[in-house]
Amino acid sequence: MSLIRGQVPPTPYRWSSLWILFFQLCFPHDWLTLSAAMEDRVLKVCRTGETCVIELRGRVPVLENDDIRWVRDNWQISKKQTIIAPQNYKYNMFKNGTLQIYDGQMEDSGNYSVSVYEKQTGNQKIMQLTKLTFLKPVSDLRVTTLCAERGNNSVTCSVGNGDNLHFLWMWNGTNQSLASLQSNKHTIHFEDHTPEDLVCVAFNAVSRSQGAAPVCRGYLPTFTALGIFLTMAMCSMLMGTMRKNNKANVTEENIYIDMSGIRQTRIPLDSGNPPSESSDYEYCKPLVSTLPTSMPSQEPG
């Protein structure tokens, strides 16, 4: 049912307005607080394994005697500026109402609400909601290329860890493709060839990582590839044969001469006198030569 400008609303609309006015007159404070709480809701994202801080928004003063109550999904964390949660080592609260969460994990995600009450009157001063999400950062990014002989190349970008991933492909200096997936990998296809400056960027709200894709250089015809292979094989065999010949030539040129001889010792004739010479002589000759027919005579010293 649509209303025309200037037309008096029918009875159901008038009753709705009267009910709203009734709640405003009878419960002004709670109704306004509820409305403000529904509007004052923010989203916050933190890394897993790090300390996350939730601060009170606005400039509403928090006094020392005020009752600060933090609740996560109907599970109370603090009361009267004291942490009462079973895992009290995981939380810390400052006097201004700021809440700290140590070593945040995926299970710590949820709806966090804070209410501040005046100690004397019990009136609620602040009511704020925060939807907190812990995400794993992107890590172990890999980019692989599957090259086909007749085009239709595919490039896959994958990550080892990460939540709520987004994949961005860039080439020619501009963003060309964007994908938001629940999976940890994304594949893009090219009909002819892959761009030389193809880059994959994987990111989420807490981290970012990127890597370049290997380029497909194209394929040579089968006969050409076979000819190149045979040529390289023949060159390798020829080089091996040349190395063996060079080694044989060097072996023939290395000539060693072995010398042999006869050892003689001069003995003095008179044992009473000290010998004038007691040297040992060795007569050497080439191994291929024959011994001399006559030996040098021994002379007394």
Secondary structure, 3 states (H helix, E strand, C coil): CCCCCCCCCCHHHHHHHHHHHHHHHHCHHHHHHHHHHHHCEEEEEEECCCCEEECCCCCCCCCCCCEEEEEECCEECEECCEECCCCHHHEEECCCCCEEECCCCHHHCEEEEEEEECCCCCCEEEEEEEEEEEECCCECCEEEEECCCCCCEEEEEECCECCCCEEEEEECCEEEEEEECCCCEEEEEECCCCCCCCEEEEECCCCEEEEECCCCCCCCCHHHHHHHHHHHHHHHHHHHHHHHHHHHHHHHHCCCCCEEEEEEECCCCCCCCCCCCCCEEEEEEECCCCCCCCCCCCCCC
